[in-house]
Amino acid sequence: MKYTKATNYALHTIVYMIEHAQNEKLSVQTLADHFNVSVTYLSKILTQLVKADLIESTSGVKGGYALRKKIEDISFMDVIKATEGTGSLFDCSFQTESKCLIHKAMAEAENIMETYLQDKKLYEVAQSKSTCRIGTE
């Protein structure tokens, strides 16, 4: 299983916002420069995070992006669902899903992983000193 680059950037963006700007707005340009990615690409990711109510967007000269939820409430799974959607990772092609033992095992594994990622909060990662860094910091 592999998550998209969008999920990678989304997770790192939320952690960056927790670390640097909990109560202030960051421009898309500031974030794009930090992560060394195009404004257009990052804007699409930020739009997904806004739609998921994880961050908010304000237009205008003093506008930008800010966290919408309390940092203690933002989980890995919240961000993953915002960028990847909510579909199952495994679909059985050979039997109906209710009869397929392989599907049952895979669904159980997905549920365990989803529970873990829902319980794991991004602020915990932001507080550790070993967070990986993207860009030129």
mmCIF file of the C-alpha atoms, coordinates in Angstrom:
data_MODEL
# 
_entry.id   MODEL 
# 
loop_
_atom_site.group_PDB 
_atom_site.id 
_atom_site.type_symbol 
_atom_site.label_atom_id 
_atom_site.label_alt_id 
_atom_site.label_comp_id 
_atom_site.label_asym_id 
_atom_site.label_entity_id 
_atom_site.label_seq_id 
_atom_site.pdbx_PDB_ins_code 
_atom_site.Cartn_x 
_atom_site.Cartn_y 
_atom_site.Cartn_z 
_atom_site.occupancy 
_atom_site.B_iso_or_equiv 
_atom_site.pdbx_formal_charge 
_atom_site.auth_seq_id 
_atom_site.auth_comp_id 
_atom_site.auth_asym_id 
_atom_site.auth_atom_id 
_atom_site.pdbx_PDB_model_num 
ATOM 1   C CA . MET A 1 1   ? 0.000   0.000   0.000  1.00 0.00 ? 1   MET A CA 1 
ATOM 2   C CA . LYS A 1 2   ? 1.213   3.458   -0.825 1.00 0.00 ? 2   LYS A CA 1 
ATOM 3   C CA . TYR A 1 3   ? -0.312  6.832   -0.092 1.00 0.00 ? 3   TYR A CA 1 
ATOM 4   C CA . THR A 1 4   ? -0.123  9.606   -2.661 1.00 0.00 ? 4   THR A CA 1 
ATOM 5   C CA . LYS A 1 5   ? 2.297   12.528  -2.575 1.00 0.00 ? 5   LYS A CA 1 
ATOM 6   C CA . ALA A 1 6   ? -0.725  14.714  -1.817 1.00 0.00 ? 6   ALA A CA 1 
ATOM 7   C CA . THR A 1 7   ? -1.217  12.868  1.465  1.00 0.00 ? 7   THR A CA 1 
ATOM 8   C CA . ASN A 1 8   ? 2.467   13.257  2.251  1.00 0.00 ? 8   ASN A CA 1 
ATOM 9   C CA . TYR A 1 9   ? 2.298   17.016  1.674  1.00 0.00 ? 9   TYR A CA 1 
ATOM 10  C CA . ALA A 1 10  ? -0.994  17.309  3.550  1.00 0.00 ? 10  ALA A CA 1 
ATOM 11  C CA . LEU A 1 11  ? 0.394   15.562  6.638  1.00 0.00 ? 11  LEU A CA 1 
ATOM 12  C CA . HIS A 1 12  ? 3.556   17.665  6.578  1.00 0.00 ? 12  HIS A CA 1 
ATOM 13  C CA . THR A 1 13  ? 1.566   20.865  6.033  1.00 0.00 ? 13  THR A CA 1 
ATOM 14  C CA . ILE A 1 14  ? -0.615  20.231  9.077  1.00 0.00 ? 14  ILE A CA 1 
ATOM 15  C CA . VAL A 1 15  ? 2.449   19.456  11.208 1.00 0.00 ? 15  VAL A CA 1 
ATOM 16  C CA . TYR A 1 16  ? 4.142   22.624  9.925  1.00 0.00 ? 16  TYR A CA 1 
ATOM 17  C CA . MET A 1 17  ? 1.062   24.653  10.809 1.00 0.00 ? 17  MET A CA 1 
ATOM 18  C CA . ILE A 1 18  ? 0.989   23.146  14.297 1.00 0.00 ? 18  ILE A CA 1 
ATOM 19  C CA . GLU A 1 19  ? 4.681   23.922  14.808 1.00 0.00 ? 19  GLU A CA 1 
ATOM 20  C CA . HIS A 1 20  ? 4.776   27.418  13.333 1.00 0.00 ? 20  HIS A CA 1 
ATOM 21  C CA . ALA A 1 21  ? 1.401   29.026  13.089 1.00 0.00 ? 21  ALA A CA 1 
ATOM 22  C CA . GLN A 1 22  ? -1.234  27.686  15.446 1.00 0.00 ? 22  GLN A CA 1 
ATOM 23  C CA . ASN A 1 23  ? -2.920  31.075  15.767 1.00 0.00 ? 23  ASN A CA 1 
ATOM 24  C CA . GLU A 1 24  ? -1.868  32.835  12.578 1.00 0.00 ? 24  GLU A CA 1 
ATOM 25  C CA . LYS A 1 25  ? -2.566  32.542  8.883  1.00 0.00 ? 25  LYS A CA 1 
ATOM 26  C CA . LEU A 1 26  ? 0.014   31.263  6.420  1.00 0.00 ? 26  LEU A CA 1 
ATOM 27  C CA . SER A 1 27  ? -0.067  32.132  2.751  1.00 0.00 ? 27  SER A CA 1 
ATOM 28  C CA . VAL A 1 28  ? -0.018  29.397  0.156  1.00 0.00 ? 28  VAL A CA 1 
ATOM 29  C CA . GLN A 1 29  ? 3.179   30.991  -1.160 1.00 0.00 ? 29  GLN A CA 1 
ATOM 30  C CA . THR A 1 30  ? 4.886   30.665  2.243  1.00 0.00 ? 30  THR A CA 1 
ATOM 31  C CA . LEU A 1 31  ? 3.889   27.009  2.481  1.00 0.00 ? 31  LEU A CA 1 
ATOM 32  C CA . ALA A 1 32  ? 4.837   26.255  -1.134 1.00 0.00 ? 32  ALA A CA 1 
ATOM 33  C CA . ASP A 1 33  ? 8.234   27.884  -0.649 1.00 0.00 ? 33  ASP A CA 1 
ATOM 34  C CA . HIS A 1 34  ? 8.842   25.891  2.526  1.00 0.00 ? 34  HIS A CA 1 
ATOM 35  C CA . PHE A 1 35  ? 7.994   22.573  0.879  1.00 0.00 ? 35  PHE A CA 1 
ATOM 36  C CA . ASN A 1 36  ? 9.592   23.490  -2.443 1.00 0.00 ? 36  ASN A CA 1 
ATOM 37  C CA . VAL A 1 37  ? 6.433   22.657  -4.376 1.00 0.00 ? 37  VAL A CA 1 
ATOM 38  C CA . SER A 1 38  ? 4.301   24.641  -6.815 1.00 0.00 ? 38  SER A CA 1 
ATOM 39  C CA . VAL A 1 39  ? 1.609   26.934  -5.470 1.00 0.00 ? 39  VAL A CA 1 
ATOM 40  C CA . THR A 1 40  ? -0.914  25.349  -7.838 1.00 0.00 ? 40  THR A CA 1 
ATOM 41  C CA . TYR A 1 41  ? -0.239  21.818  -6.577 1.00 0.00 ? 41  TYR A CA 1 
ATOM 42  C CA . LEU A 1 42  ? -0.288  22.810  -2.909 1.00 0.00 ? 42  LEU A CA 1 
ATOM 43  C CA . SER A 1 43  ? -3.458  24.877  -3.409 1.00 0.00 ? 43  SER A CA 1 
ATOM 44  C CA . LYS A 1 44  ? -5.301  21.736  -4.519 1.00 0.00 ? 44  LYS A CA 1 
ATOM 45  C CA . ILE A 1 45  ? -4.178  19.914  -1.391 1.00 0.00 ? 45  ILE A CA 1 
ATOM 46  C CA . LEU A 1 46  ? -5.124  22.841  0.844  1.00 0.00 ? 46  LEU A CA 1 
ATOM 47  C CA . THR A 1 47  ? -8.568  22.927  -0.779 1.00 0.00 ? 47  THR A CA 1 
ATOM 48  C CA . GLN A 1 48  ? -9.078  19.287  0.224  1.00 0.00 ? 48  GLN A CA 1 
ATOM 49  C CA . LEU A 1 49  ? -8.060  20.100  3.808  1.00 0.00 ? 49  LEU A CA 1 
ATOM 50  C CA . VAL A 1 50  ? -10.487 23.053  3.850  1.00 0.00 ? 50  VAL A CA 1 
ATOM 51  C CA . LYS A 1 51  ? -13.336 20.844  2.575  1.00 0.00 ? 51  LYS A CA 1 
ATOM 52  C CA . ALA A 1 52  ? -12.554 18.370  5.382  1.00 0.00 ? 52  ALA A CA 1 
ATOM 53  C CA . ASP A 1 53  ? -12.787 21.230  7.937  1.00 0.00 ? 53  ASP A CA 1 
ATOM 54  C CA . LEU A 1 54  ? -9.210  20.679  9.114  1.00 0.00 ? 54  LEU A CA 1 
ATOM 55  C CA . ILE A 1 55  ? -8.046  24.147  8.078  1.00 0.00 ? 55  ILE A CA 1 
ATOM 56  C CA . GLU A 1 56  ? -9.754  27.357  7.073  1.00 0.00 ? 56  GLU A CA 1 
ATOM 57  C CA . SER A 1 57  ? -9.048  29.758  4.260  1.00 0.00 ? 57  SER A CA 1 
ATOM 58  C CA . THR A 1 58  ? -9.361  33.525  4.388  1.00 0.00 ? 58  THR A CA 1 
ATOM 59  C CA . SER A 1 59  ? -9.137  35.665  1.260  1.00 0.00 ? 59  SER A CA 1 
ATOM 60  C CA . GLY A 1 60  ? -7.530  39.045  1.007  1.00 0.00 ? 60  GLY A CA 1 
ATOM 61  C CA . VAL A 1 61  ? -4.293  40.815  1.837  1.00 0.00 ? 61  VAL A CA 1 
ATOM 62  C CA . LYS A 1 62  ? -4.199  39.462  5.390  1.00 0.00 ? 62  LYS A CA 1 
ATOM 63  C CA . GLY A 1 63  ? -5.675  36.144  4.329  1.00 0.00 ? 63  GLY A CA 1 
ATOM 64  C CA . GLY A 1 64  ? -4.197  32.704  4.247  1.00 0.00 ? 64  GLY A CA 1 
ATOM 65  C CA . TYR A 1 65  ? -4.655  29.290  5.786  1.00 0.00 ? 65  TYR A CA 1 
ATOM 66  C CA . ALA A 1 66  ? -5.035  28.496  9.466  1.00 0.00 ? 66  ALA A CA 1 
ATOM 67  C CA . LEU A 1 67  ? -5.913  25.463  11.531 1.00 0.00 ? 67  LEU A CA 1 
ATOM 68  C CA . ARG A 1 68  ? -9.638  25.095  12.059 1.00 0.00 ? 68  ARG A CA 1 
ATOM 69  C CA . LYS A 1 69  ? -9.667  22.257  14.562 1.00 0.00 ? 69  LYS A CA 1 
ATOM 70  C CA . LYS A 1 70  ? -7.855  22.097  17.876 1.00 0.00 ? 70  LYS A CA 1 
ATOM 71  C CA . ILE A 1 71  ? -4.441  20.503  17.405 1.00 0.00 ? 71  ILE A CA 1 
ATOM 72  C CA . GLU A 1 72  ? -5.361  17.731  19.840 1.00 0.00 ? 72  GLU A CA 1 
ATOM 73  C CA . ASP A 1 73  ? -8.221  16.700  17.554 1.00 0.00 ? 73  ASP A CA 1 
ATOM 74  C CA . ILE A 1 74  ? -6.386  16.313  14.237 1.00 0.00 ? 74  ILE A CA 1 
ATOM 75  C CA . SER A 1 75  ? -5.481  12.707  13.531 1.00 0.00 ? 75  SER A CA 1 
ATOM 76  C CA . PHE A 1 76  ? -3.456  11.087  10.794 1.00 0.00 ? 76  PHE A CA 1 
ATOM 77  C CA . MET A 1 77  ? -6.664  9.443   9.565  1.00 0.00 ? 77  MET A CA 1 
ATOM 78  C CA . ASP A 1 78  ? -8.469  12.797  9.280  1.00 0.00 ? 78  ASP A CA 1 
ATOM 79  C CA . VAL A 1 79  ? -5.818  14.030  6.856  1.00 0.00 ? 79  VAL A CA 1 
ATOM 80  C CA . ILE A 1 80  ? -5.608  10.727  4.976  1.00 0.00 ? 80  ILE A CA 1 
ATOM 81  C CA . LYS A 1 81  ? -9.381  10.683  4.446  1.00 0.00 ? 81  LYS A CA 1 
ATOM 82  C CA . ALA A 1 82  ? -9.265  14.298  3.239  1.00 0.00 ? 82  ALA A CA 1 
ATOM 83  C CA . THR A 1 83  ? -6.746  13.457  0.519  1.00 0.00 ? 83  THR A CA 1 
ATOM 84  C CA . GLU A 1 84  ? -7.324  9.779   -0.247 1.00 0.00 ? 84  GLU A CA 1 
ATOM 85  C CA . GLY A 1 85  ? -11.050 9.404   0.365  1.00 0.00 ? 85  GLY A CA 1 
ATOM 86  C CA . THR A 1 86  ? -12.764 6.713   2.392  1.00 0.00 ? 86  THR A CA 1 
ATOM 87  C CA . GLY A 1 87  ? -12.825 3.674   0.122  1.00 0.00 ? 87  GLY A CA 1 
ATOM 88  C CA . SER A 1 88  ? -11.507 0.256   1.023  1.00 0.00 ? 88  SER A CA 1 
ATOM 89  C CA . LEU A 1 89  ? -7.914  -0.524  0.084  1.00 0.00 ? 89  LEU A CA 1 
ATOM 90  C CA . PHE A 1 90  ? -8.762  -4.067  -1.022 1.00 0.00 ? 90  PHE A CA 1 
ATOM 91  C CA . ASP A 1 91  ? -11.570 -5.287  -3.266 1.00 0.00 ? 91  ASP A CA 1 
ATOM 92  C CA . CYS A 1 92  ? -12.101 -8.993  -3.843 1.00 0.00 ? 92  CYS A CA 1 
ATOM 93  C CA . SER A 1 93  ? -12.545 -9.813  -7.511 1.00 0.00 ? 93  SER A CA 1 
ATOM 94  C CA . PHE A 1 94  ? -13.356 -13.484 -7.202 1.00 0.00 ? 94  PHE A CA 1 
ATOM 95  C CA . GLN A 1 95  ? -16.321 -13.922 -4.822 1.00 0.00 ? 95  GLN A CA 1 
ATOM 96  C CA . THR A 1 96  ? -18.899 -11.751 -3.205 1.00 0.00 ? 96  THR A CA 1 
ATOM 97  C CA . GLU A 1 97  ? -17.197 -9.862  -0.419 1.00 0.00 ? 97  GLU A CA 1 
ATOM 98  C CA . SER A 1 98  ? -19.361 -11.434 2.286  1.00 0.00 ? 98  SER A CA 1 
ATOM 99  C CA . LYS A 1 99  ? -18.107 -14.932 1.365  1.00 0.00 ? 99  LYS A CA 1 
ATOM 100 C CA . CYS A 1 100 ? -14.458 -14.141 0.641  1.00 0.00 ? 100 CYS A CA 1 
ATOM 101 C CA . LEU A 1 101 ? -12.158 -15.052 3.511  1.00 0.00 ? 101 LEU A CA 1 
ATOM 102 C CA . ILE A 1 102 ? -9.305  -13.051 2.002  1.00 0.00 ? 102 ILE A CA 1 
ATOM 103 C CA . HIS A 1 103 ? -11.510 -9.961  1.901  1.00 0.00 ? 103 HIS A CA 1 
ATOM 104 C CA . LYS A 1 104 ? -12.503 -10.548 5.505  1.00 0.00 ? 104 LYS A CA 1 
ATOM 105 C CA . ALA A 1 105 ? -8.856  -10.725 6.635  1.00 0.00 ? 105 ALA A CA 1 
ATOM 106 C CA . MET A 1 106 ? -7.925  -7.623  4.644  1.00 0.00 ? 106 MET A CA 1 
ATOM 107 C CA . ALA A 1 107 ? -10.922 -5.689  6.026  1.00 0.00 ? 107 ALA A CA 1 
ATOM 108 C CA . GLU A 1 108 ? -9.900  -6.602  9.581  1.00 0.00 ? 108 GLU A CA 1 
ATOM 109 C CA . ALA A 1 109 ? -6.348  -5.395  8.916  1.00 0.00 ? 109 ALA A CA 1 
ATOM 110 C CA . GLU A 1 110 ? -7.654  -2.128  7.429  1.00 0.00 ? 110 GLU A CA 1 
ATOM 111 C CA . ASN A 1 111 ? -9.867  -1.583  10.479 1.00 0.00 ? 111 ASN A CA 1 
ATOM 112 C CA . ILE A 1 112 ? -6.898  -2.066  12.828 1.00 0.00 ? 112 ILE A CA 1 
ATOM 113 C CA . MET A 1 113 ? -4.776  0.341   10.801 1.00 0.00 ? 113 MET A CA 1 
ATOM 114 C CA . GLU A 1 114 ? -7.591  2.899   10.569 1.00 0.00 ? 114 GLU A CA 1 
ATOM 115 C CA . THR A 1 115 ? -8.167  2.767   14.340 1.00 0.00 ? 115 THR A CA 1 
ATOM 116 C CA . TYR A 1 116 ? -4.452  3.273   14.979 1.00 0.00 ? 116 TYR A CA 1 
ATOM 117 C CA . LEU A 1 117 ? -4.251  6.221   12.569 1.00 0.00 ? 117 LEU A CA 1 
ATOM 118 C CA . GLN A 1 118 ? -7.422  7.763   14.029 1.00 0.00 ? 118 GLN A CA 1 
ATOM 119 C CA . ASP A 1 119 ? -5.943  7.547   17.530 1.00 0.00 ? 119 ASP A CA 1 
ATOM 120 C CA . LYS A 1 120 ? -2.543  8.936   16.458 1.00 0.00 ? 120 LYS A CA 1 
ATOM 121 C CA . LYS A 1 121 ? -2.602  12.725  16.573 1.00 0.00 ? 121 LYS A CA 1 
ATOM 122 C CA . LEU A 1 122 ? -0.394  14.967  14.452 1.00 0.00 ? 122 LEU A CA 1 
ATOM 123 C CA . TYR A 1 123 ? 0.428   17.303  17.346 1.00 0.00 ? 123 TYR A CA 1 
ATOM 124 C CA . GLU A 1 124 ? 2.226   14.378  19.017 1.00 0.00 ? 124 GLU A CA 1 
ATOM 125 C CA . VAL A 1 125 ? 4.514   14.181  15.998 1.00 0.00 ? 125 VAL A CA 1 
ATOM 126 C CA . ALA A 1 126 ? 4.919   17.947  15.894 1.00 0.00 ? 126 ALA A CA 1 
ATOM 127 C CA . GLN A 1 127 ? 6.062   17.959  19.527 1.00 0.00 ? 127 GLN A CA 1 
ATOM 128 C CA . SER A 1 128 ? 8.801   15.406  18.906 1.00 0.00 ? 128 SER A CA 1 
ATOM 129 C CA . LYS A 1 129 ? 12.165  16.740  17.819 1.00 0.00 ? 129 LYS A CA 1 
ATOM 130 C CA . SER A 1 130 ? 12.682  14.075  15.165 1.00 0.00 ? 130 SER A CA 1 
ATOM 131 C CA . THR A 1 131 ? 10.035  15.208  12.662 1.00 0.00 ? 131 THR A CA 1 
ATOM 132 C CA . CYS A 1 132 ? 11.340  14.822  9.108  1.00 0.00 ? 132 CYS A CA 1 
ATOM 133 C CA . ARG A 1 133 ? 11.678  17.983  7.101  1.00 0.00 ? 133 ARG A CA 1 
ATOM 134 C CA . ILE A 1 134 ? 10.743  18.707  3.535  1.00 0.00 ? 134 ILE A CA 1 
ATOM 135 C CA . GLY A 1 135 ? 12.237  21.615  1.704  1.00 0.00 ? 135 GLY A CA 1 
ATOM 136 C CA . THR A 1 136 ? 15.134  23.811  2.567  1.00 0.00 ? 136 THR A CA 1 
ATOM 137 C CA . GLU A 1 137 ? 14.779  24.429  6.289  1.00 0.00 ? 137 GLU A CA 1 
# 
